[in-house]
C-alpha cells in the first residue's frame, strides 16, 4: 500500500489542457487593456485636439489639433516618476508619455492623420491642401506635397502589387479618391466609383484591399494590387487570386448602410473584420471574408435614456450628457475618425460612448468594463487609440537621468505599460488611461493635468483639477453660459457691465450650487425663475454670504 502511494506521488503532473491554455491566453489579452475609472494624466495642445495615432513598433504617439500642429510623444513607463528623477532635470518627468517634437504642419486644421502598415511613416493632410510626411523613428519631417484638390477628412496608406507605398486621400466635395505615390510624391491615379464624398477609408494588409464608404452609405471593397482599367494600379474588384476575397455584393451586407440611409462616421480595420460606427449611432462589425454583419450595437440616445440607472446616471447627469450629444449632432468636423477599435486578438471591441469607452467581448455580446466611467461625467470621449504592451525604455537614458535601477533596467512590474490615449469633445487636452487609477490609488496630492502649453483665460478661471479661480476679472472673460435642465438646454448671454453679478453667477455655477434646483416660478409666455435652494424664492445667498448691491446698466 505504501509503495503504491509513493509511486503515485512520484508521477509527473498532468500537462494543462488546451481549454485551460486558451482561457489563460484570453485572460492575458483582457488584462492588457487598461480599464480604470479615471485617466492617469493629460497633455495639451493650443487648440482642440482632433487626431491621435500610435506606432507600436517604435513606441510613439502622434497627435494633431485644429491649429495645424502635429506633436510627437515617446511612450514611457506608466509608473509615477521618483523624486530623484524630478530633481535631476529641468523639466519634470511625466509618466506614460514624454514630449519629443512639435511641427507647425498646416495653416488651419489637420483633416487626417494616418500611419503606414509598417508603422514607419506618418502623413498629415491639412485644409491648406498640403500633405506632409514624417519618419516615425526619428520624428522628422521628410517630404510634402502641394495639391490642387479639395482634400477631405479620410485618408489611408496602402501598398500596390510592387509593395510601393501609396497614400489614398478622399475629396471633400465629390466621390473622388486620389492615390499619391509616397516615393515620387506624385498623383498616380484617381478613383471615381463613389458618387458622393467619401466619409471613411481603411486598408487591410492581410488581404491587400481597401474599404471605403461615402455619404450615401455605399460600401466598396477594392483591390490594392491591380486596377480596373489599363494603366491603373489599384481599384479593381477583389478576387480570390489577389485578395483571398470574392463575393457577390447583392449577397452581402455592404448595402445595409445605404438601406438605412446612414453612412460611416468611423471605420476601423482589423485583420479579419472591419467595424463601422454609423451616423445613426449604431456599431456594425463586418466579417471581411463574407461581407456580412456579424453583430450590431445600438448607441442611440434613446437606448441610454431607458437604461440610465444601469450606468449610474440620475436624471440631471443624463440630461447633461444628452445635451452634449445633441450639441455634437449639430456640428461638423468633430474628431470622430476612431470611435471604435478591436484589440489584436479581435476578441474585444472598444466603443467610445457617452458613458465612457465600453470594452465588449463581442462574440458573446458581453460588456466587460467601461474605461473612464467616472471622468465621462465631465468629458465626452471621442476618438482614441490603444497602445498595448510595455513601453520601450532606453536604459542608458534612464540611468543618466538618475532613475532608480529598477525603473531603468525594466524590472518586472505588477502591470504593463499599456495605454489608451483618448480625445474629448471641445478639449485641447488629450487624456491617457493606464492600469494606474491615480484617484483610486493615491487620493491626495495628485496632479493629472500637465500644463505643457500656456493657459488661456478660461483655463486660469477653471484651474487645474477642477480647482477654480475666483474674482470678477476672470468671470468677465465669459460671454455665454449653458444651463443644463431635464427639459433641455437654456443658453444664457452674459454681459460684462455687471461684474459682481457675473462673479456670483459663475461662482455658484462652478461650485454646483444650482445643481438639482427646481424652477420655482413659471409664468407662461413671460418668465421662469430658478436658483433658490429652498425651492420657493425665499432662500439663497451670494458667494460672499447674504446679499450684494444691485448693479444697473443704463443702455
C-alpha positions in Angstrom: 0.0 0.0 0.0 2.8 2.4 0.9 4.8 1.7 -2.2 1.8 2.2 -4.4 1.1 5.6 -2.8 4.8 6.7 -3.2 4.7 5.7 -6.9 1.6 7.7 -7.4 3.1 10.7 -5.8 6.2 10.5 -7.9 4.3 10.6 -11.2 4.7 13.9 -13.2 1.9 16.4 -13.1 -0.6 16.3 -16.0 0.0 19.0 -18.7 -2.5 21.8 -18.8 -5.4 21.1 -21.2 -5.9 23.0 -24.4 -9.0 24.6 -22.8 -7.1 25.9 -19.8 -4.4 27.3 -22.1 -7.0 29.1 -24.2 -8.6 30.5 -21.1 -5.1 31.7 -19.9 -4.4 33.4 -23.2 -7.8 35.1 -23.2 -7.2 36.3 -19.6 -3.9 37.8 -20.5 -5.3 39.7 -23.5 -8.1 41.2 -21.4 -5.7 42.2 -18.6 -3.5 44.0 -21.1 -6.3 46.5 -21.8 -6.4 49.3 -19.2 -9.9 49.8 -17.7 -9.6 52.5 -15.0 -12.4 54.8 -14.0 -10.1 57.9 -14.2 -7.4 58.9 -16.6 -3.8 59.0 -15.2 -2.5 62.0 -17.0 -3.4 64.6 -19.7 -1.4 66.8 -22.0 -2.2 69.9 -24.1 -2.3 71.4 -27.5 -3.0 75.1 -28.0 -6.3 74.3 -29.8 -8.8 71.4 -29.7 -7.0 68.1 -30.3 -8.5 66.3 -33.3 -6.4 63.3 -34.2 -4.3 60.6 -32.4 -2.4 57.6 -33.8 0.3 55.3 -32.4 3.2 53.4 -33.7 3.6 50.3 -31.5 6.8 49.3 -33.4 8.7 52.5 -32.5 6.8 53.4 -29.3 5.5 56.8 -30.3 2.1 58.6 -30.1 1.3 61.3 -32.6 -1.4 64.0 -32.1 -2.7 66.8 -34.1 -5.0 69.8 -33.5 -7.3 72.4 -35.1 -4.4 74.8 -35.4 -2.4 72.5 -37.7 0.1 71.5 -35.1 1.5 67.9 -35.1 3.2 66.6 -32.0 5.3 63.5 -31.4 5.3 61.8 -27.9 7.5 59.0 -26.8 5.9 56.3 -24.7 7.5 55.9 -21.2 6.8 53.8 -18.1 3.4 54.4 -16.5 4.9 54.4 -13.1 4.9 57.9 -11.5 8.5 59.4 -11.5 10.5 59.2 -8.4 11.7 62.3 -6.6 15.3 61.7 -7.8 14.1 61.8 -11.3 12.3 65.1 -10.8 15.4 66.7 -9.3 17.8 65.6 -12.0 16.3 67.5 -14.9 14.9 71.0 -15.6 11.7 69.6 -17.0 9.7 67.4 -14.6 9.4 63.9 -15.9 5.9 62.6 -16.6 4.5 59.1 -16.7 3.1 57.4 -19.8 4.3 59.9 -22.4 7.2 62.3 -23.0 7.1 65.2 -25.4 9.6 64.9 -28.3 8.8 67.4 -31.1 6.2 69.7 -32.5 5.6 70.8 -36.1 3.5 73.7 -37.3 2.5 71.4 -40.2 -0.5 73.2 -41.7 -2.2 76.6 -41.9 -5.6 75.7 -40.4 -6.9 72.4 -39.1 -5.5 68.9 -39.8 -8.1 66.9 -41.7 -6.5 63.5 -41.5 -3.6 61.8 -39.8 -2.6 58.2 -40.8 0.2 55.7 -40.3 1.6 53.2 -42.9 1.2 49.4 -42.4 4.8 49.1 -41.4 4.4 51.9 -38.8 7.4 53.8 -40.1 5.7 56.7 -41.9 3.1 59.2 -40.8 1.1 61.5 -43.1 -0.9 64.6 -42.2 -3.4 66.1 -44.5 -4.5 69.7 -44.0 -7.2 72.0 -45.0 -4.5 74.1 -46.7 -4.1 71.4 -49.4 -0.7 70.2 -48.2 0.2 66.6 -47.5 3.2 66.2 -45.2 5.2 63.0 -44.4 7.2 62.2 -41.3 9.6 59.5 -40.3 8.4 57.9 -37.0 11.7 56.6 -35.8 13.4 59.9 -35.9 10.2 62.1 -35.7 11.5 64.2 -38.6 9.5 65.7 -41.5 10.7 64.1 -44.7 8.6 65.4 -47.6 5.5 67.3 -48.6 3.0 67.6 -51.5 1.1 70.7 -52.5 -2.1 69.6 -54.1 -4.7 71.5 -56.2 -7.5 69.3 -55.0 -10.0 70.0 -52.2 -8.8 67.3 -49.8 -11.3 65.6 -47.4 -11.1 64.1 -43.9 -10.4 60.5 -44.8 -7.0 59.0 -45.8 -5.1 55.8 -45.5 -1.8 54.3 -46.6 -1.8 51.2 -48.9 0.6 49.1 -50.8 0.4 48.1 -54.5 1.5 44.9 -56.2 5.1 46.0 -56.1 4.7 46.8 -52.4 5.4 50.5 -53.1 3.8 52.7 -50.5 0.8 54.8 -51.7 -1.5 57.3 -49.9 -5.2 57.4 -50.7 -6.9 60.7 -49.9 -10.6 61.4 -50.4 -12.0 64.6 -52.0 -14.0 67.0 -49.8 -16.7 67.9 -52.4 -17.1 64.7 -54.5 -16.6 61.0 -54.5 -13.0 61.0 -55.9 -10.2 59.2 -54.1 -6.7 60.4 -55.0 -3.8 58.0 -55.0 -0.4 59.5 -54.4 3.0 57.7 -54.6 5.0 58.2 -51.4 8.1 57.5 -53.4 7.7 60.0 -56.2 5.2 62.4 -54.4 3.0 62.5 -57.5 -0.7 61.8 -58.1 -0.7 58.5 -59.9 -4.4 57.7 -60.1 -7.9 59.0 -59.3 -10.7 56.5 -58.3 -14.2 57.6 -59.0 -16.5 54.7 -58.1 -18.2 56.8 -55.4 -20.8 59.5 -56.4 -20.7 61.3 -53.1 -17.9 62.4 -50.8 -16.1 59.5 -49.0 -16.5 59.6 -45.2 -14.3 56.7 -44.2 -11.4 54.8 -45.7 -9.2 51.9 -44.3 -6.6 49.4 -45.7 -6.3 45.7 -44.9 -2.8 44.5 -45.0 -3.6 40.8 -44.9 -6.0 40.8 -47.9 -4.3 43.8 -49.6 -7.6 45.6 -50.1 -9.3 48.8 -49.1 -12.7 49.6 -47.7 -14.4 52.9 -48.5 -17.8 54.4 -47.6 -19.5 57.5 -48.9 -22.2 59.9 -47.7 -24.9 57.7 -49.3 -23.8 54.7 -47.2 -22.3 52.8 -50.2 -19.5 50.5 -49.1 -16.9 49.5 -51.6 -14.2 46.8 -51.1 -11.4 47.2 -53.7 -8.2 45.6 -54.7 -4.9 47.5 -53.9 -2.8 45.2 -56.1 -4.4 45.8 -59.5 -6.5 48.3 -61.4 -9.8 48.0 -63.3 -8.5 49.6 -66.4 -5.4 50.0 -68.5 -2.6 51.9 -66.7 -4.4 51.8 -63.4 -2.6 50.3 -60.4 -5.4 50.0 -57.8 -9.2 49.9 -57.7 -10.1 46.5 -59.3 -12.7 44.2 -57.8 -11.4 41.9 -55.1 -10.5 38.4 -56.3 -9.6 35.1 -54.7 -6.2 35.2 -56.5 -5.2 38.6 -55.3 -7.1 39.1 -52.1 -8.5 35.8 -50.9 -11.8 37.6 -51.1 -14.5 37.3 -53.7 -18.3 37.8 -53.3 -21.4 39.0 -54.9 -22.3 42.3 -53.3 -26.0 41.6 -53.5 -25.5 38.6 -51.2 -23.6 40.7 -48.6 -24.5 43.4 -46.1 -22.4 46.0 -47.9 -25.7 47.8 -48.9 -27.0 47.8 -45.3 -25.9 51.4 -44.5 -27.5 52.7 -47.7 -30.7 50.9 -47.0 -30.9 52.5 -43.5 -30.0 55.9 -45.1 -26.9 56.3 -43.0 -23.1 56.3 -43.5 -19.9 55.6 -41.7 -18.5 58.2 -39.3 -15.7 55.9 -38.2 -14.2 52.8 -39.8 -11.7 50.6 -38.1 -9.9 47.8 -39.9 -8.8 44.7 -38.1 -7.2 41.6 -39.7 -10.4 39.6 -40.5 -13.1 42.2 -39.6 -13.9 45.8 -40.0 -16.0 47.9 -37.7 -18.2 50.9 -38.6 -19.7 53.5 -36.3 -22.6 54.9 -38.3 -24.2 58.3 -38.4 -27.3 56.5 -37.0 -25.2 55.8 -33.8 -25.2 52.1 -34.5 -22.0 50.0 -34.5 -21.7 47.2 -37.0 -19.0 44.5 -37.1 -18.5 43.2 -40.6 -16.8 39.9 -41.5 -14.4 40.8 -44.3 -14.4 37.3 -45.9 -18.2 37.3 -46.4 -19.2 41.0 -46.3 -21.9 40.1 -43.7 -22.6 41.9 -40.4 -21.6 39.7 -37.5 -23.1 41.9 -34.7 -24.7 45.2 -34.2 -24.7 47.6 -31.2 -27.2 50.4 -30.7 -25.6 53.6 -29.2 -28.5 55.9 -29.7 -29.5 58.4 -27.0 -32.9 56.7 -26.6 -31.2 53.5 -25.5 -29.3 55.2 -22.7 -32.4 57.1 -21.6 -34.2 53.8 -20.9 -31.1 52.3 -19.2 -29.6 55.4 -17.5 -29.9 53.9 -14.0 -27.9 50.8 -15.2 -24.9 53.2 -15.9 -25.2 55.1 -12.6 -26.8 58.2 -14.2 -29.5 60.2 -12.4 -31.9 62.5 -14.4 -29.6 65.5 -14.1 -26.5 63.6 -15.1 -28.3 62.0 -18.1 -29.7 65.4 -19.0 -26.2 67.0 -19.1 -24.8 64.2 -21.3 -27.9 64.2 -23.5 -27.5 67.9 -24.1 -23.9 67.4 -25.1 -24.9 64.6 -27.6 -27.5 66.9 -29.2 -24.9 69.7 -29.4 -22.4 67.4 -31.1 -25.1 66.3 -33.6 -25.4 69.9 -34.8 -21.6 70.3 -35.6 -19.3 69.1 -38.3 -15.6 68.3 -38.3 -15.5 66.6 -34.9 -12.8 64.1 -34.2 -14.9 61.0 -35.0 -12.4 59.1 -37.1 -11.7 56.4 -34.5 -14.7 55.8 -32.3 -14.3 52.0 -32.4 -11.3 49.7 -32.2 -10.5 46.0 -31.7 -7.6 44.5 -29.8 -5.1 42.5 -31.8 -6.8 39.2 -30.9 -10.1 40.6 -32.4 -11.8 39.2 -29.3 -12.6 42.6 -27.7 -14.3 45.6 -29.2 -13.9 49.1 -27.7 -16.5 51.8 -28.4 -16.4 55.4 -27.4 -19.8 56.3 -25.8 -21.5 58.9 -23.6 -20.7 56.7 -20.5 -17.1 56.1 -21.3 -15.3 53.6 -23.6 -17.0 50.3 -23.5 -14.9 47.1 -23.6 -17.1 44.3 -25.1 -16.4 40.7 -25.7 -18.5 40.9 -28.9 -18.8 37.3 -29.8 -20.5 36.7 -26.5 -22.3 40.0 -26.6 -20.9 40.7 -23.1 -19.8 44.1 -21.8 -16.8 43.6 -19.6 -15.9 47.1 -18.3 -16.0 50.8 -19.1 -12.9 52.9 -19.4 -13.1 56.3 -17.9 -16.5 55.8 -16.4 -16.0 58.4 -13.7 -14.4 61.0 -15.9 -17.2 60.6 -18.5 -19.5 62.6 -16.3 -17.5 65.7 -17.3 -15.9 64.7 -20.6 -17.4 63.3 -23.8 -14.7 60.9 -25.1 -14.4 60.6 -28.9 -11.6 59.2 -30.9 -9.0 57.0 -29.2 -6.2 54.6 -29.8 -4.8 51.7 -27.9 -1.0 51.4 -27.2 -0.7 47.9 -25.9 2.4 46.3 -24.4 5.3 47.8 -22.4 7.0 51.0 -23.4 10.4 50.7 -25.0 12.7 52.1 -22.3 16.1 53.5 -23.1 18.1 52.1 -20.2 21.1 54.3 -20.7 19.0 57.4 -20.8 17.0 56.5 -17.7 20.2 55.8 -15.7 21.7 59.1 -17.0 18.6 60.9 -15.7 19.0 59.4 -12.3 16.2 57.0 -12.3 16.3 54.0 -10.0 17.9 50.8 -11.2 14.6 49.0 -11.1 13.0 51.5 -13.4 16.0 51.8 -15.8 16.6 48.1 -16.1 12.9 47.4 -16.6 12.4 45.1 -13.7 9.1 43.2 -13.6 6.1 45.3 -12.6 2.7 44.3 -11.4 1.0 45.7 -14.6 2.3 46.5 -18.0 2.6 50.0 -19.7 -0.4 49.6 -22.0 -2.2 52.9 -22.6 -5.4 54.2 -24.2 -5.0 57.7 -25.5 -8.3 59.5 -25.8 -9.6 62.7 -27.3 -12.7 64.5 -25.9 -15.3 66.9 -27.2 -14.1 70.5 -27.4 -10.9 69.7 -25.4 -7.5 71.0 -26.2 -6.2 68.2 -23.9 -5.9 64.5 -24.7 -6.3 62.0 -21.9 -4.1 59.0 -21.1 -5.5 55.9 -19.4 -3.3 53.2 -18.0 -3.5 50.4 -15.4 -3.0 53.1 -12.8 -6.0 55.0 -11.4 -4.4 57.9 -9.6 -7.6 59.0 -7.8 -8.2 55.5 -6.5 -4.6 54.5 -5.7 -3.4 57.8 -4.2 -6.2 60.1 -3.3 -4.1 63.1 -2.2 -1.7 65.4 -4.0 -2.5 64.0 -7.4 -1.5 66.1 -10.5 -3.2 64.7 -13.5 -3.2 67.6 -15.9 0.2 68.7 -17.3 0.4 72.4 -18.3 2.7 72.0 -21.3 1.0 74.9 -23.1 0.2 78.4 -21.9 -3.2 78.6 -20.2 -6.0 80.6 -21.7 -8.2 83.0 -19.7 -10.7 80.2 -19.3 -8.1 77.8 -18.1 -7.0 80.3 -15.5 -10.6 80.6 -14.4 -11.2 76.9 -14.2 -7.8 75.9 -12.9 -6.3 72.5 -12.9 -8.1 69.5 -11.4 -11.3 71.4 -11.1 -10.0 74.0 -8.6 -11.5 77.2 -9.9 -10.1 80.6 -9.6 -12.2 83.4 -8.2 -12.8 87.0 -9.0 -14.7 89.3 -11.2 -11.8 89.8 -13.6 -11.8 86.1 -14.5 -15.6 85.8 -14.6 -15.8 88.8 -17.0 -14.0 86.7 -19.7 -17.1 84.6 -20.3 -19.8 85.8 -22.7 -22.2 82.9 -22.5 -23.4 80.0 -20.4 -25.4 76.9 -20.9 -27.9 75.8 -18.3 -28.5 72.1 -18.5 -32.0 71.1 -17.4 -34.1 67.9 -17.6 -36.1 69.5 -20.3 -33.2 70.6 -22.5 -30.6 73.4 -22.6 -31.1 77.1 -21.9 -28.5 79.3 -23.5 -27.6 82.5 -21.5 -25.8 85.6 -22.7 -23.5 87.2 -20.1 -22.8 90.9 -20.1 -19.6 92.4 -18.7 -21.1 95.5 -17.3 -22.2 93.8 -14.1 -19.0 92.3 -12.6 -20.4 91.4 -9.2 -23.4 89.7 -10.7 -21.2 87.8 -13.1 -18.8 86.7 -10.4 -21.6 85.5 -8.2 -23.3 83.6 -11.0 -20.1 81.9 -12.2 -19.0 81.1 -8.7 -22.3 79.4 -7.8 -22.4 77.5 -11.2 -18.9 76.2 -10.7 -19.5 75.1 -7.1 -22.6 73.1 -8.0 -24.9 75.5 -6.0 -27.5 75.3 -8.8 -27.5 71.6 -9.2 -30.9 69.9 -8.7 -32.6 73.2 -8.0 -36.1 73.5 -9.3 -37.8 76.3 -11.3 -39.9 77.7 -8.5 -41.7 80.3 -10.6 -43.1 79.8 -14.1 -45.3 82.3 -15.9 -46.2 81.1 -19.4 -45.0 83.3 -22.2 -43.2 85.6 -19.8 -40.6 84.2 -17.5 -39.2 81.3 -15.5 -37.2 81.7 -12.3 -34.7 79.4 -10.5 -31.6 79.5 -8.3 -33.2 79.2 -4.8 -32.0 76.0 -3.0 -35.2 76.2 -0.9 -37.4 76.0 -4.0 -39.8 78.8 -3.1 -38.0 82.0 -3.9 -37.3 83.0 -0.3 -33.8 81.4 0.3 -30.3 81.5 -1.1 -27.3 83.8 -0.7 -24.4 85.2 -2.7 -21.0 83.6 -2.8 -19.9 86.2 -0.2 -22.8 85.3 2.1 -26.0 87.4 2.3 -26.9 89.9 -0.4 -24.9 92.4 -2.5 -25.8 95.7 -4.2 -27.9 95.7 -7.3 -26.0 96.6 -10.5 -27.6 98.6 -13.3 -26.5 99.2 -16.9 -28.4 102.2 -18.4 -28.5 101.4 -22.1 
